[in-house]
Amino acid sequence: MTPPTHLDDRMSETGWRPWLPETIAALIVLVVGFVEAVPTWLMTNGQMEGFVQALVVAFAVGMCRRAPGAALALVWGLGLFHVWFGAPIMLIEFALTAVFFGGARWGQRPTVITSALSVPLAVVVAFVLHQGRVVSLHLLLGGSVPGGVFPESPTVQLTLSLIGLLVVAAAWPAGLVMRFFDRASTSQTSMLAAQEAAAGAWRETEHAREIAQMRDQQTRLARDVHDVVGHSLAVILAQAESGQYLDDSAKLKKTLQTIATSARSSLQDVRHVLSSTQHTTTGPSDASWFDGLIAGVRGSGHEVVATELGTPCQLPREATAVAYRVFQEMLTNAIKHGRRDQPIVAERHWPTAQPADTLRIEVTNVSEASGHDGSGPGRGLDGMRRRLEAIGGHLDVRRREQQSGTAFTVTAFVPVRDAA
């Protein structure tokens, strides 16, 4: 079985199915009209006016919804037919109220106005009729009194006219009321659709925001784990390399103890990172991190010249964590790429001006290679730079050639704010 296509859907909307209700109504009107026209046809020796009227009424009813303007034009034509040829009004013509209803409900603005004007016109046409006969237009223009007309009393004529007026006139305002109701319903449906679309857009935005937060959290977690493990492995590697040249068993034992301590500390830091994923960056909450990291590097056998200038002040939690991770990565790069016979110079400059502005952390090491930068996707200099920029700081990298090798100086500027 072939699945329905878009063309099939379009044809079902514009084909014969939408016309089915009007077609059935038109056929009913046509049958009833023909039945009504038969006696007149028999009594008038085969005059076909009744069949023509029934056919026109049926067509008008069939087009009252899909083509209300054309249906209204048929009503006007039928009115002229009555006046010009003197054809009597048939009972089936009361079905034309559907045309007035359709013109008010489904027609364009000109059709709505024309259908409103057609209501009194239909009453006028009905008013001039008497006993199934109508005054001919050429007689009216001639100003003569038509013969064969037997007028009823004015009261009867007025009563019949009022009844016709009420029946015909009621259809137009009913259609207009339904038109306003349809518009209100459409507006409400559009409003509900817009609200649903807005709600859907909000849900999509929230979903995208959650995904972005999750990815950002994963990136921060990977960066923190890299910094912790990278620093610890660099220290352990340096200690292991120096331990293989030790002949003194006591020193070798101390080196192995230092390796175990570094590994244990790294494991604890990783656990802390994994248990603190709700924070932007993990790190110590006090100011002892500077001396603790330096002590760890010194324990690996590297000489570290540490300098602290200015009066230390308390940093916000996030700034403290960023400073810790950045300084940790600085020392890791210095251990990995620096010469073991040259000291690592670490400086921490607290701001002296008030109000406090920026904490400057600087690490300098000498390397034989002139091309290392420690950069990489989410690692090294790039990782440090991203951390600092996230809190309004920045990173500066300088290189200068000297007799002992290439000196690399990495400076981190950490904003200092009141930890209120």
C-alpha positions as CSV (number, residue, x, y, z in Angstrom):
1,M,0.0,0.0,0.0
2,T,1.4,3.4,-1.0
3,P,1.6,5.8,1.8
4,P,-0.2,9.1,1.4
5,T,1.8,12.0,0.0
6,H,1.7,15.7,0.5
7,L,-0.1,16.0,-2.9
8,D,-2.8,13.6,-1.7
9,D,-3.3,15.8,1.4
10,R,-3.5,18.9,-0.7
11,M,-6.1,17.4,-3.0
12,S,-8.2,16.2,-0.1
13,E,-8.3,19.8,1.1
14,T,-9.1,21.3,-2.4
15,G,-11.0,18.4,-4.0
16,W,-14.7,17.4,-3.8
17,R,-14.8,16.4,-0.2
18,P,-15.1,19.9,1.3
19,W,-18.1,20.4,-1.1
20,L,-19.9,17.3,0.1
21,P,-22.2,18.9,2.7
22,E,-23.3,21.8,0.4
23,T,-23.7,19.3,-2.5
24,I,-26.1,17.2,-0.4
25,A,-28.1,20.2,0.7
26,A,-28.3,21.5,-3.0
27,L,-29.5,18.1,-4.2
28,I,-32.2,18.1,-1.5
29,V,-33.3,21.6,-2.5
30,L,-33.3,20.6,-6.1
31,V,-35.5,17.5,-5.6
32,V,-37.9,19.4,-3.3
33,G,-38.0,22.3,-5.8
34,F,-38.7,20.0,-8.8
35,V,-41.5,18.3,-6.8
36,E,-43.0,21.8,-6.1
37,A,-42.6,22.8,-9.8
38,V,-44.4,19.8,-11.2
39,P,-48.0,21.0,-10.4
40,T,-47.3,24.4,-11.9
41,W,-45.8,22.8,-15.0
42,L,-48.9,20.7,-15.4
43,M,-51.3,23.6,-14.9
44,T,-49.5,26.0,-17.2
45,N,-49.1,23.7,-20.2
46,G,-45.4,23.0,-19.8
47,Q,-44.0,26.3,-18.6
48,M,-40.5,25.6,-17.2
49,E,-40.1,28.7,-14.9
50,G,-40.5,26.6,-11.7
51,F,-37.7,24.1,-12.7
52,V,-35.4,27.0,-13.6
53,Q,-36.1,28.6,-10.2
54,A,-35.4,25.4,-8.4
55,L,-32.2,24.8,-10.3
56,V,-31.0,28.4,-9.5
57,V,-31.9,28.0,-5.8
58,A,-30.1,24.7,-5.6
59,F,-26.9,26.1,-7.1
60,A,-27.0,29.1,-4.8
61,V,-27.4,26.9,-1.7
62,G,-24.6,24.7,-2.9
63,M,-22.2,27.7,-3.2
64,C,-23.2,29.6,-0.1
65,R,-20.1,28.5,1.9
66,R,-17.4,28.0,-0.6
67,A,-18.4,30.8,-3.0
68,P,-20.8,33.1,-1.1
69,G,-20.3,36.0,-3.6
70,A,-21.3,33.9,-6.5
71,A,-24.3,32.5,-4.6
72,L,-25.4,36.1,-3.8
73,A,-25.1,37.0,-7.5
74,L,-27.5,34.1,-8.3
75,V,-30.0,35.5,-5.7
76,W,-29.9,38.9,-7.4
77,G,-30.4,37.2,-10.8
78,L,-33.3,35.2,-9.4
79,G,-34.9,38.5,-8.1
80,L,-34.6,40.1,-11.5
81,F,-36.1,37.0,-13.0
82,H,-39.1,37.3,-10.8
83,V,-39.7,41.0,-11.6
84,W,-39.0,40.8,-15.3
85,F,-40.8,37.6,-16.2
86,G,-43.5,37.7,-13.6
87,A,-42.6,34.3,-12.2
88,P,-44.3,33.4,-8.9
89,I,-42.2,32.9,-5.7
90,M,-41.9,29.2,-4.7
91,L,-41.7,27.9,-1.2
92,I,-38.3,26.4,-1.9
93,E,-36.9,29.9,-2.3
94,F,-36.9,30.3,1.5
95,A,-33.8,28.1,1.3
96,L,-32.1,31.2,0.0
97,T,-31.8,32.3,3.7
98,A,-28.7,30.0,3.7
99,V,-27.2,32.4,1.1
100,F,-27.7,35.4,3.3
101,F,-26.3,33.4,6.3
102,G,-23.3,32.3,4.2
103,G,-22.6,35.8,2.9
104,A,-22.4,37.2,6.4
105,R,-20.4,34.3,7.9
106,W,-17.9,33.3,5.1
107,G,-18.0,36.2,2.6
108,Q,-15.4,38.9,2.1
109,R,-16.3,42.4,3.3
110,P,-18.0,43.5,0.0
111,T,-20.1,40.3,0.1
112,V,-21.1,40.9,3.7
113,I,-22.3,44.4,2.8
114,T,-24.1,43.3,-0.3
115,S,-25.8,40.5,1.5
116,A,-27.0,42.9,4.1
117,L,-28.5,45.1,1.4
118,S,-30.0,42.1,-0.3
119,V,-32.3,41.3,2.7
120,P,-34.6,44.4,2.3
121,L,-34.5,43.9,-1.5
122,A,-35.8,40.4,-1.1
123,V,-38.6,41.7,1.1
124,V,-39.5,44.3,-1.5
125,V,-39.7,41.6,-4.2
126,A,-41.9,39.5,-2.0
127,F,-44.1,42.5,-1.1
128,V,-45.1,43.2,-4.7
129,L,-46.2,39.6,-5.2
130,H,-49.9,38.7,-4.7
131,Q,-51.5,35.3,-4.9
132,G,-48.5,33.7,-6.5
133,R,-48.3,36.4,-9.2
134,V,-46.0,39.4,-9.6
135,V,-46.4,42.9,-11.1
136,S,-44.3,42.9,-14.3
137,L,-41.5,45.4,-14.6
138,H,-42.6,46.8,-17.9
139,L,-46.0,47.5,-16.5
140,L,-44.5,49.4,-13.6
141,L,-42.4,51.4,-16.0
142,G,-45.4,52.1,-18.1
143,G,-47.3,53.4,-15.0
144,S,-50.4,51.3,-15.8
145,V,-52.4,49.1,-13.5
146,P,-51.8,45.4,-14.3
147,G,-54.8,43.4,-15.1
148,G,-55.7,40.1,-13.5
149,V,-54.3,41.2,-10.1
150,F,-56.7,40.6,-7.2
151,P,-55.3,42.4,-4.3
152,E,-55.9,41.1,-0.8
153,S,-56.4,43.4,2.1
154,P,-53.4,45.6,3.1
155,T,-53.3,43.9,6.5
156,V,-52.7,40.5,4.9
157,Q,-50.1,41.9,2.6
158,L,-48.3,43.6,5.5
159,T,-48.5,40.5,7.7
160,L,-47.0,38.3,5.0
161,S,-44.3,40.8,4.3
162,L,-43.3,41.1,7.9
163,I,-43.1,37.3,8.2
164,G,-40.9,37.1,5.1
165,L,-38.8,40.0,6.5
166,L,-38.3,38.2,9.8
167,V,-37.4,34.8,8.2
168,V,-35.0,36.3,5.6
169,A,-33.6,39.0,7.8
170,A,-32.8,36.7,10.7
171,A,-30.3,34.7,8.6
172,W,-27.9,37.6,8.0
173,P,-27.3,38.6,11.7
174,A,-27.1,35.0,12.6
175,G,-24.3,34.5,10.1
176,L,-22.6,37.7,11.3
177,V,-22.7,36.4,14.9
178,M,-21.1,33.1,13.8
179,R,-18.5,35.0,11.9
180,F,-17.4,36.9,15.0
181,F,-17.5,33.7,17.0
182,D,-15.3,32.0,14.4
183,R,-12.8,34.9,14.6
184,A,-12.8,34.8,18.3
185,S,-12.2,31.0,18.3
186,T,-9.5,31.4,15.7
187,S,-7.8,34.1,17.7
188,Q,-8.0,32.0,20.9
189,T,-6.6,29.0,19.0
190,S,-3.7,31.2,17.6
191,M,-3.1,32.5,21.1
192,L,-2.9,29.0,22.5
193,A,-0.7,27.9,19.7
194,A,1.6,30.9,20.3
195,Q,1.7,30.1,24.0
196,E,2.5,26.5,23.3
197,A,5.2,27.6,20.9
198,A,6.6,30.0,23.5
199,A,6.6,27.2,26.1
200,G,8.3,24.9,23.7
201,A,10.9,27.5,22.9
202,W,11.4,28.0,26.6
203,R,11.8,24.2,27.2
204,E,14.3,24.0,24.3
205,T,16.3,27.0,25.8
206,E,16.3,25.4,29.2
207,H,17.4,22.1,27.7
208,A,20.2,23.8,25.7
209,R,21.2,25.7,28.9
210,E,21.3,22.4,30.9
211,I,23.4,20.8,28.2
212,A,25.8,23.8,28.1
213,Q,26.1,23.7,31.9
214,M,26.8,20.0,31.8
215,R,29.5,20.3,29.2
216,D,31.0,23.3,31.0
217,Q,31.0,21.2,34.2
218,Q,32.7,18.3,32.4
219,T,35.3,20.7,30.9
220,R,36.0,22.1,34.4
221,L,36.2,18.6,35.9
222,A,38.6,17.4,33.2
223,R,40.8,20.6,33.6
224,D,40.9,20.1,37.4
225,V,41.8,16.4,37.2
226,H,44.5,17.3,34.6
227,D,46.0,19.9,36.9
228,V,46.0,17.6,39.9
229,V,47.3,14.5,38.2
230,G,49.7,16.4,36.0
231,H,51.3,18.2,38.9
232,S,51.5,15.1,41.1
233,L,53.0,12.9,38.3
234,A,55.5,15.6,37.5
235,V,56.7,15.6,41.1
236,I,56.7,11.8,41.3
237,L,58.6,11.5,38.1
238,A,61.2,14.0,39.2
239,Q,61.6,12.1,42.5
240,A,61.8,8.8,40.8
241,E,64.5,10.0,38.4
242,S,66.6,11.4,41.2
243,G,66.1,8.3,43.4
244,Q,67.8,6.0,40.9
245,Y,71.1,7.8,41.4
246,L,71.0,7.7,45.3
247,D,73.3,5.2,47.0
248,D,72.3,6.2,50.5
249,S,69.5,3.9,51.6
250,A,68.2,6.5,54.0
251,K,67.9,9.1,51.3
252,L,66.3,6.5,48.9
253,K,63.8,5.6,51.6
254,K,63.0,9.3,52.1
255,T,62.5,9.7,48.4
256,L,60.1,6.8,48.2
257,Q,58.2,8.2,51.1
258,T,57.9,11.5,49.3
259,I,56.6,9.7,46.2
260,A,54.0,7.9,48.3
261,T,53.0,11.1,50.0
262,S,52.7,12.9,46.6
263,A,50.6,10.0,45.2
264,R,48.4,10.0,48.3
265,S,47.9,13.7,48.1
266,S,47.1,13.5,44.4
267,L,44.5,10.8,45.1
268,Q,42.9,13.0,47.8
269,D,42.8,16.0,45.5
270,V,41.2,13.9,42.7
271,R,38.5,12.7,45.2
272,H,38.0,16.3,46.3
273,V,37.6,17.4,42.7
274,L,35.0,14.7,42.0
275,S,33.0,15.4,45.1
276,S,33.0,19.2,44.4
277,T,31.6,19.3,40.9
278,Q,29.0,21.8,41.9
279,H,31.6,24.5,42.3
280,T,33.1,26.4,39.4
281,T,36.6,25.5,40.4
282,T,37.9,23.4,43.2
283,G,40.8,24.3,45.5
284,P,41.8,25.0,49.0
285,S,39.8,27.4,51.1
286,D,42.7,29.0,53.0
287,A,45.9,30.8,52.1
288,S,48.3,28.0,52.9
289,W,48.2,26.7,49.3
290,F,51.2,28.8,48.1
291,D,53.6,27.3,50.7
292,G,52.2,23.8,50.4
293,L,52.7,23.6,46.7
294,I,56.3,25.0,47.0
295,A,57.0,22.4,49.7
296,G,55.9,19.7,47.4
297,V,58.1,20.8,44.6
298,R,61.1,21.1,47.0
299,G,60.4,17.6,48.2
300,S,60.9,16.4,44.6
301,G,64.4,17.6,44.7
302,H,64.0,20.9,42.8
303,E,65.3,24.1,44.2
304,V,62.6,26.7,44.6
305,V,63.3,30.4,45.4
306,A,60.0,31.7,46.9
307,T,59.3,35.4,47.5
308,E,56.2,37.0,48.9
309,L,55.7,40.7,48.9
310,G,53.0,42.8,50.4
311,T,50.4,42.0,53.0
312,P,48.3,38.9,52.2
313,C,44.6,39.4,52.2
314,Q,41.6,37.0,52.1
315,L,40.4,36.1,48.6
316,P,37.0,35.0,47.6
317,R,36.6,31.3,47.3
318,E,36.6,31.2,43.5
319,A,39.6,33.5,43.2
320,T,41.5,31.4,45.7
321,A,40.7,28.2,43.8
322,V,41.8,29.8,40.5
323,A,45.0,31.1,42.0
324,Y,45.8,27.7,43.4
325,R,45.2,25.8,40.1
326,V,47.1,28.3,38.1
327,F,50.1,28.3,40.4
328,Q,50.0,24.5,40.5
329,E,50.1,24.4,36.7
330,M,52.9,26.9,36.6
331,L,55.0,24.7,38.9
332,T,54.1,21.6,36.9
333,N,55.3,23.2,33.6
334,A,58.5,24.4,35.4
335,I,59.2,20.9,36.6
336,K,58.5,19.3,33.3
337,H,60.3,21.7,31.1
338,G,62.9,23.3,33.3
339,R,66.5,22.4,34.0
340,R,67.1,20.6,37.3
341,D,70.3,22.4,37.9
342,Q,68.5,25.8,37.7
343,P,66.2,27.1,40.5
344,I,62.5,27.7,40.0
345,V,61.7,31.3,41.0
346,A,58.2,31.8,42.5
347,E,56.9,35.2,43.5
348,R,53.6,36.3,45.0
349,H,53.0,40.1,45.0
350,W,50.1,41.2,47.1
351,P,48.6,44.7,46.2
352,T,49.9,47.5,48.3
353,A,47.4,50.2,47.1
354,Q,44.0,50.6,48.7
355,P,41.5,49.5,47.8
356,A,43.1,46.2,46.9
357,D,43.3,45.5,43.1
358,T,45.3,42.5,41.8
359,L,47.3,39.7,43.2
360,R,50.3,38.9,40.9
361,I,51.8,35.4,40.9
362,E,54.9,34.8,38.8
363,V,57.0,31.7,38.1
364,T,60.3,31.7,36.2
365,N,62.3,28.7,35.1
366,V,65.2,28.1,32.8
367,S,64.8,25.6,30.0
368,E,67.2,24.2,27.4
369,A,64.3,24.0,24.8
370,S,63.1,27.4,23.5
371,G,59.8,26.2,22.1
372,H,57.8,24.7,25.0
373,D,54.6,26.5,25.9
374,G,52.7,23.9,27.8
375,S,49.6,24.7,25.7
376,G,47.0,22.3,24.6
377,P,43.2,22.0,24.4
378,G,42.1,22.8,27.9
379,R,45.6,22.3,29.3
380,G,48.8,24.3,30.0
381,L,48.8,28.0,29.2
382,D,45.4,27.8,27.5
383,G,43.8,26.2,30.6
384,M,45.4,28.8,32.9
385,R,44.3,31.7,30.6
386,R,40.7,30.4,30.6
387,R,40.6,30.1,34.4
388,L,41.8,33.7,34.9
389,E,39.6,35.2,32.2
390,A,36.6,33.6,33.9
391,I,37.1,35.7,37.0
392,G,38.3,38.9,35.2
393,G,42.1,38.2,35.3
394,H,44.7,37.6,32.6
395,L,47.9,35.7,31.9
396,D,51.2,37.0,30.6
397,V,54.0,34.9,29.2
398,R,57.5,36.2,28.5
399,R,60.7,34.6,27.2
400,R,64.2,35.8,27.2
401,E,67.5,34.2,26.2
402,Q,70.3,34.1,28.7
403,Q,73.6,32.3,29.1
404,S,72.3,29.4,31.0
405,G,69.4,28.8,28.6
406,T,65.9,30.2,27.8
407,A,64.1,31.8,30.8
408,F,60.4,31.5,30.8
409,T,58.3,33.8,33.0
410,V,54.6,33.2,33.4
411,T,52.7,35.8,35.3
412,A,49.1,35.5,36.5
413,F,47.0,38.5,37.5
414,V,44.3,37.5,39.9
415,P,41.6,40.1,40.8
416,V,41.4,40.7,44.5
417,R,38.0,41.5,45.9
418,D,36.6,41.8,49.3
419,A,35.5,38.4,50.5
420,A,32.2,39.7,51.9
